[in-house]
């Protein structure tokens, strides 16, 4: 399950990761995120840990650089949604 906040942010900002929209409603967004096994995490440290665990070389990246990655969506609450593109 994804928070409503995460679904809304993904719908609004999906073009940062994809060339064309992949979802047009909250339901489609939820289905898409489930299909690509997106994760919602609580902090930038958890984002770093997740990306490192997936094999991304994030050791030399600053927190800001990680936040600016196309697959990382910062949520208004301070949490993050990570979507593998």
N, CA, C and O atoms as a GROMACS GRO file, in nm:
protein
  340
    1UNK      N    1   0.083  -0.119   0.000
    1UNK     CA    2   0.000   0.000   0.000
    1UNK      C    3   0.088   0.125   0.000
    1UNK      O    4   0.191   0.132   0.067
    2UNK      N    5   0.044   0.221  -0.075
    2UNK     CA    6   0.115   0.349  -0.080
    2UNK      C    7   0.025   0.455  -0.021
    2UNK      O    8  -0.098   0.448  -0.032
    3UNK      N    9   0.086   0.554   0.042
    3UNK     CA   10   0.007   0.662   0.100
    3UNK      C   11  -0.056   0.746  -0.011
    3UNK      O   12  -0.006   0.749  -0.124
    4UNK      N   13  -0.166   0.812   0.022
    4UNK     CA   14  -0.230   0.902  -0.075
    4UNK      C   15  -0.132   1.010  -0.117
    4UNK      O   16  -0.132   1.054  -0.232
    5UNK      N   17  -0.050   1.054  -0.023
    5UNK     CA   18   0.052   1.156  -0.051
    5UNK      C   19   0.148   1.106  -0.160
    5UNK      O   20   0.179   1.180  -0.253
    6UNK      N   21   0.194   0.983  -0.148
    6UNK     CA   22   0.288   0.927  -0.245
    6UNK      C   23   0.222   0.914  -0.382
    6UNK      O   24   0.284   0.944  -0.484
    7UNK      N   25   0.098   0.868  -0.385
    7UNK     CA   26   0.028   0.853  -0.512
    7UNK      C   27   0.008   0.988  -0.580
    7UNK      O   28   0.027   1.000  -0.701
    8UNK      N   29  -0.029   1.088  -0.503
    8UNK     CA   30  -0.052   1.221  -0.558
    8UNK      C   31   0.078   1.280  -0.615
    8UNK      O   32   0.079   1.334  -0.726
    9UNK      N   33   0.187   1.270  -0.539
    9UNK     CA   34   0.316   1.322  -0.585
    9UNK      C   35   0.361   1.247  -0.710
    9UNK      O   36   0.410   1.309  -0.805
   10UNK      N   37   0.345   1.116  -0.712
   10UNK     CA   38   0.385   1.040  -0.830
   10UNK      C   39   0.305   1.084  -0.952
   10UNK      O   40   0.362   1.102  -1.060
   11UNK      N   41   0.175   1.101  -0.938
   11UNK     CA   42   0.092   1.145  -1.051
   11UNK      C   43   0.138   1.281  -1.102
   11UNK      O   44   0.146   1.303  -1.223
   12UNK      N   45   0.170   1.372  -1.011
   12UNK     CA   46   0.211   1.507  -1.049
   12UNK      C   47   0.350   1.512  -1.112
   12UNK      O   48   0.375   1.594  -1.200
   13UNK      N   49   0.440   1.424  -1.067
   13UNK     CA   50   0.580   1.434  -1.107
   13UNK      C   51   0.632   1.314  -1.185
   13UNK      O   52   0.754   1.300  -1.202
   14UNK      N   53   0.544   1.227  -1.235
   14UNK     CA   54   0.589   1.106  -1.303
   14UNK      C   55   0.676   1.135  -1.426
   14UNK      O   56   0.755   1.050  -1.466
   15UNK      N   57   0.662   1.253  -1.485
   15UNK     CA   58   0.739   1.287  -1.604
   15UNK      C   59   0.888   1.311  -1.573
   15UNK      O   60   0.969   1.320  -1.665
   16UNK      N   61   0.925   1.321  -1.444
   16UNK     CA   62   1.067   1.333  -1.411
   16UNK      C   63   1.139   1.201  -1.437
   16UNK      O   64   1.262   1.198  -1.449
   17UNK      N   65   1.063   1.092  -1.445
   17UNK     CA   66   1.123   0.960  -1.465
   17UNK      C   67   1.085   0.898  -1.600
   17UNK      O   68   1.163   0.821  -1.656
   18UNK      N   69   0.968   0.932  -1.650
   18UNK     CA   70   0.919   0.870  -1.773
   18UNK      C   71   0.895   0.974  -1.882
   18UNK      O   72   0.865   1.090  -1.852
   19UNK      N   73   0.907   0.932  -2.007
   19UNK     CA   74   0.886   1.022  -2.121
   19UNK      C   75   0.740   1.054  -2.146
   19UNK      O   76   0.707   1.157  -2.205
   20UNK      N   77   0.653   0.966  -2.100
   20UNK     CA   78   0.509   0.988  -2.116
   20UNK      C   79   0.439   0.937  -1.990
   20UNK      O   80   0.494   0.853  -1.919
   21UNK      N   81   0.320   0.987  -1.962
   21UNK     CA   82   0.250   0.945  -1.840
   21UNK      C   83   0.225   0.794  -1.838
   21UNK      O   84   0.191   0.734  -1.940
   22UNK      N   85   0.242   0.736  -1.720
   22UNK     CA   86   0.217   0.592  -1.703
   22UNK      C   87   0.091   0.569  -1.621
   22UNK      O   88   0.043   0.456  -1.610
   23UNK      N   89   0.037   0.676  -1.562
   23UNK     CA   90  -0.085   0.666  -1.482
   23UNK      C   91  -0.160   0.797  -1.490
   23UNK      O   92  -0.102   0.905  -1.496
   24UNK      N   93  -0.293   0.786  -1.490
   24UNK     CA   94  -0.377   0.906  -1.497
   24UNK      C   95  -0.469   0.921  -1.377
   24UNK      O   96  -0.537   1.023  -1.364
   25UNK      N   97  -0.473   0.822  -1.290
   25UNK     CA   98  -0.559   0.828  -1.171
   25UNK      C   99  -0.483   0.769  -1.052
   25UNK      O  100  -0.379   0.706  -1.068
   26UNK      N  101  -0.537   0.792  -0.934
   26UNK     CA  102  -0.475   0.737  -0.814
   26UNK      C  103  -0.471   0.584  -0.822
   26UNK      O  104  -0.373   0.522  -0.780
   27UNK      N  105  -0.578   0.523  -0.874
   27UNK     CA  106  -0.584   0.377  -0.885
   27UNK      C  107  -0.477   0.325  -0.982
   27UNK      O  108  -0.408   0.227  -0.953
   28UNK      N  109  -0.464   0.392  -1.096
   28UNK     CA  110  -0.361   0.352  -1.193
   28UNK      C  111  -0.222   0.371  -1.136
   28UNK      O  112  -0.133   0.289  -1.158
   29UNK      N  113  -0.202   0.479  -1.062
   29UNK     CA  114  -0.072   0.503  -1.000
   29UNK      C  115  -0.039   0.392  -0.901
   29UNK      O  116   0.073   0.342  -0.899
   30UNK      N  117  -0.136   0.355  -0.818
   30UNK     CA  118  -0.114   0.248  -0.720
   30UNK      C  119  -0.080   0.117  -0.789
   30UNK      O  120   0.012   0.047  -0.746
   31UNK      N  121  -0.152   0.083  -0.894
   31UNK     CA  122  -0.124  -0.040  -0.968
   31UNK      C  123   0.015  -0.036  -1.031
   31UNK      O  124   0.089  -0.134  -1.025
   32UNK      N  125   0.050   0.077  -1.091
   32UNK     CA  126   0.181   0.089  -1.155
   32UNK      C  127   0.292   0.075  -1.051
   32UNK      O  128   0.389   0.002  -1.073
   33UNK      N  129   0.278   0.145  -0.939
   33UNK     CA  130   0.382   0.140  -0.835
   33UNK      C  131   0.396  -0.001  -0.778
   33UNK      O  132   0.507  -0.045  -0.749
   34UNK      N  133   0.284  -0.071  -0.762
   34UNK     CA  134   0.291  -0.210  -0.716
   34UNK      C  135   0.362  -0.298  -0.817
   34UNK      O  136   0.445  -0.381  -0.780
   35UNK      N  137   0.330  -0.279  -0.946
   35UNK     CA  138   0.391  -0.359  -1.052
   35UNK      C  139   0.543  -0.341  -1.057
   35UNK      O  140   0.616  -0.437  -1.082
   36UNK      N  141   0.590  -0.219  -1.035
   36UNK     CA  142   0.735  -0.197  -1.043
   36UNK      C  143   0.801  -0.202  -0.906
   36UNK      O  144   0.918  -0.168  -0.891
   37UNK      N  145   0.725  -0.246  -0.805
   37UNK     CA  146   0.775  -0.265  -0.669
   37UNK      C  147   0.842  -0.140  -0.612
   37UNK      O  148   0.950  -0.147  -0.554
   38UNK      N  149   0.777  -0.027  -0.630
   38UNK     CA  150   0.825   0.098  -0.571
   38UNK      C  151   0.819   0.088  -0.419
   38UNK      O  152   0.740   0.010  -0.364
   39UNK      N  153   0.902   0.166  -0.352
   39UNK     CA  154   0.903   0.164  -0.205
   39UNK      C  155   0.891   0.306  -0.152
   39UNK      O  156   0.937   0.402  -0.213
   40UNK      N  157   0.827   0.316  -0.038
   40UNK     CA  158   0.813   0.442   0.033
   40UNK      C  159   0.899   0.431   0.159
   40UNK      O  160   0.883   0.337   0.237
   41UNK      N  161   0.990   0.527   0.179
   41UNK     CA  162   1.080   0.522   0.294
   41UNK      C  163   1.072   0.653   0.371
   41UNK      O  164   1.019   0.752   0.322
   42UNK      N  165   1.127   0.651   0.493
   42UNK     CA  166   1.112   0.764   0.584
   42UNK      C  167   1.221   0.870   0.579
   42UNK      O  168   1.199   0.982   0.626
   43UNK      N  169   1.338   0.839   0.522
   43UNK     CA  170   1.448   0.936   0.527
   43UNK      C  171   1.541   0.919   0.408
   43UNK      O  172   1.538   0.818   0.338
   44UNK      N  173   1.624   1.020   0.387
   44UNK     CA  174   1.722   1.013   0.279
   44UNK      C  175   1.826   0.905   0.308
   44UNK      O  176   1.882   0.847   0.215
   45UNK      N  177   1.851   0.876   0.436
   45UNK     CA  178   1.942   0.766   0.471
   45UNK      C  179   1.885   0.633   0.422
   45UNK      O  180   1.958   0.548   0.372
   46UNK      N  181   1.754   0.616   0.437
   46UNK     CA  182   1.690   0.493   0.389
   46UNK      C  183   1.692   0.486   0.237
   46UNK      O  184   1.704   0.378   0.180
   47UNK      N  185   1.680   0.602   0.171
   47UNK     CA  186   1.691   0.605   0.025
   47UNK      C  187   1.830   0.557  -0.015
   47UNK      O  188   1.844   0.472  -0.103
   48UNK      N  189   1.932   0.612   0.049
   48UNK     CA  190   2.071   0.574   0.019
   48UNK      C  191   2.090   0.423   0.041
   48UNK      O  192   2.149   0.355  -0.043
   49UNK      N  193   2.041   0.372   0.152
   49UNK     CA  194   2.054   0.230   0.185
   49UNK      C  195   1.984   0.144   0.080
   49UNK      O  196   2.037   0.042   0.036
   50UNK      N  197   1.864   0.185   0.040
   50UNK     CA  198   1.788   0.109  -0.059
   50UNK      C  199   1.861   0.107  -0.193
   50UNK      O  200   1.879   0.001  -0.254
   51UNK      N  201   1.903   0.224  -0.240
   51UNK     CA  202   1.972   0.231  -0.369
   51UNK      C  203   2.103   0.153  -0.367
   51UNK      O  204   2.137   0.085  -0.464
   52UNK      N  205   2.175   0.161  -0.256
   52UNK     CA  206   2.300   0.086  -0.242
   52UNK      C  207   2.270  -0.064  -0.247
   52UNK      O  208   2.344  -0.140  -0.310
   53UNK      N  209   2.165  -0.105  -0.180
   53UNK     CA  210   2.125  -0.246  -0.180
   53UNK      C  211   2.083  -0.297  -0.317
   53UNK      O  212   2.092  -0.416  -0.345
   54UNK      N  213   2.037  -0.205  -0.402
   54UNK     CA  214   1.995  -0.242  -0.537
   54UNK      C  215   2.113  -0.236  -0.636
   54UNK      O  216   2.096  -0.260  -0.755
   55UNK      N  217   2.232  -0.204  -0.584
   55UNK     CA  218   2.351  -0.204  -0.669
   55UNK      C  219   2.391  -0.070  -0.727
   55UNK      O  220   2.484  -0.063  -0.806
   56UNK      N  221   2.322   0.036  -0.690
   56UNK     CA  222   2.359   0.169  -0.739
   56UNK      C  223   2.480   0.219  -0.662
   56UNK      O  224   2.491   0.198  -0.541
   57UNK      N  225   2.572   0.284  -0.731
   57UNK     CA  226   2.691   0.338  -0.666
   57UNK      C  227   2.657   0.477  -0.612
   57UNK      O  228   2.668   0.576  -0.685
   58UNK      N  229   2.616   0.484  -0.486
   58UNK     CA  230   2.577   0.610  -0.425
   58UNK      C  231   2.678   0.657  -0.321
   58UNK      O  232   2.654   0.756  -0.251
   59UNK      N  233   2.791   0.587  -0.309
   59UNK     CA  234   2.887   0.616  -0.202
   59UNK      C  235   2.941   0.759  -0.210
   59UNK      O  236   2.965   0.820  -0.106
   60UNK      N  237   2.961   0.812  -0.328
   60UNK     CA  238   3.016   0.946  -0.340
   60UNK      C  239   2.913   1.055  -0.362
   60UNK      O  240   2.948   1.170  -0.387
   61UNK      N  241   2.786   1.018  -0.352
   61UNK     CA  242   2.680   1.115  -0.378
   61UNK      C  243   2.636   1.185  -0.249
   61UNK      O  244   2.628   1.123  -0.143
   62UNK      N  245   2.608   1.315  -0.261
   62UNK     CA  246   2.555   1.389  -0.147
   62UNK      C  247   2.406   1.358  -0.134
   62UNK      O  248   2.345   1.302  -0.224
   63UNK      N  249   2.350   1.396  -0.020
   63UNK     CA  250   2.205   1.376   0.001
   63UNK      C  251   2.127   1.452  -0.106
   63UNK      O  252   2.026   1.402  -0.156
   64UNK      N  253   2.171   1.571  -0.143
   64UNK     CA  254   2.102   1.650  -0.245
   64UNK      C  255   2.107   1.580  -0.381
   64UNK      O  256   2.008   1.578  -0.453
   65UNK      N  257   2.222   1.523  -0.415
   65UNK     CA  258   2.233   1.451  -0.542
   65UNK      C  259   2.140   1.330  -0.545
   65UNK      O  260   2.081   1.300  -0.649
   66UNK      N  261   2.128   1.261  -0.434
   66UNK     CA  262   2.038   1.146  -0.427
   66UNK      C  263   1.893   1.193  -0.442
   66UNK      O  264   1.815   1.131  -0.514
   67UNK      N  265   1.858   1.303  -0.374
   67UNK     CA  266   1.722   1.358  -0.386
   67UNK      C  267   1.688   1.398  -0.529
   67UNK      O  268   1.572   1.392  -0.569
   68UNK      N  269   1.788   1.440  -0.605
   68UNK     CA  270   1.767   1.485  -0.742
   68UNK      C  271   1.763   1.371  -0.843
   68UNK      O  272   1.737   1.394  -0.961
   69UNK      N  273   1.788   1.250  -0.800
   69UNK     CA  274   1.783   1.135  -0.890
   69UNK      C  275   1.640   1.119  -0.942
   69UNK      O  276   1.544   1.138  -0.868
   70UNK      N  277   1.628   1.083  -1.070
   70UNK     CA  278   1.496   1.075  -1.134
   70UNK      C  279   1.402   0.977  -1.065
   70UNK      O  280   1.281   0.998  -1.064
   71UNK      N  281   1.456   0.872  -1.007
   71UNK     CA  282   1.370   0.770  -0.946
   71UNK      C  283   1.330   0.802  -0.802
   71UNK      O  284   1.255   0.727  -0.740
   72UNK      N  285   1.379   0.914  -0.748
   72UNK     CA  286   1.349   0.952  -0.611
   72UNK      C  287   1.250   1.068  -0.610
   72UNK      O  288   1.276   1.174  -0.669
   73UNK      N  289   1.138   1.048  -0.544
   73UNK     CA  290   1.033   1.150  -0.534
   73UNK      C  291   1.022   1.192  -0.388
   73UNK      O  292   0.985   1.112  -0.302
   74UNK      N  293   1.055   1.318  -0.360
   74UNK     CA  294   1.044   1.369  -0.222
   74UNK      C  295   0.898   1.404  -0.196
   74UNK      O  296   0.834   1.472  -0.276
   75UNK      N  297   0.847   1.357  -0.083
   75UNK     CA  298   0.709   1.381  -0.046
   75UNK      C  299   0.702   1.500   0.049
   75UNK      O  300   0.797   1.523   0.124
   76UNK      N  301   0.592   1.575   0.050
   76UNK     CA  302   0.580   1.691   0.138
   76UNK      C  303   0.603   1.661   0.286
   76UNK      O  304   0.649   1.748   0.360
   77UNK      N  305   0.572   1.541   0.328
   77UNK     CA  306   0.590   1.501   0.469
   77UNK      C  307   0.736   1.480   0.506
   77UNK      O  308   0.768   1.463   0.623
   78UNK      N  309   0.825   1.479   0.405
   78UNK     CA  310   0.966   1.453   0.432
   78UNK      C  311   1.005   1.309   0.399
   78UNK      O  312   1.123   1.275   0.403
   79UNK      N  313   0.908   1.225   0.368
   79UNK     CA  314   0.937   1.087   0.328
   79UNK      C  315   0.973   1.087   0.180
   79UNK      O  316   0.972   1.190   0.114
   80UNK      N  317   1.007   0.968   0.129
   80UNK     CA  318   1.048   0.953  -0.011
   80UNK      C  319   0.981   0.833  -0.075
   80UNK      O  320   0.955   0.732  -0.009
   81UNK      N  321   0.953   0.846  -0.203
   81UNK     CA  322   0.904   0.735  -0.285
   81UNK      C  323   1.014   0.704  -0.384
   81UNK      O  324   1.064   0.794  -0.453
   82UNK      N  325   1.053   0.578  -0.393
   82UNK     CA  326   1.158   0.535  -0.488
   82UNK      C  327   1.092   0.445  -0.591
   82UNK      O  328   1.030   0.344  -0.558
   83UNK      N  329   1.106   0.485  -0.719
   83UNK     CA  330   1.042   0.413  -0.830
   83UNK      C  331   1.150   0.372  -0.927
   83UNK      O  332   1.218   0.457  -0.984
   84UNK      N  333   1.166   0.242  -0.947
   84UNK     CA  334   1.261   0.194  -1.046
   84UNK      C  335   1.201   0.211  -1.184
   84UNK      O  336   1.092   0.159  -1.211
   85UNK      N  337   1.268   0.284  -1.272
   85UNK     CA  338   1.213   0.317  -1.403
   85UNK      C  339   1.232   0.218  -1.509
   85UNK      O  340   1.188   0.240  -1.622
   0.00000   0.00000   0.00000
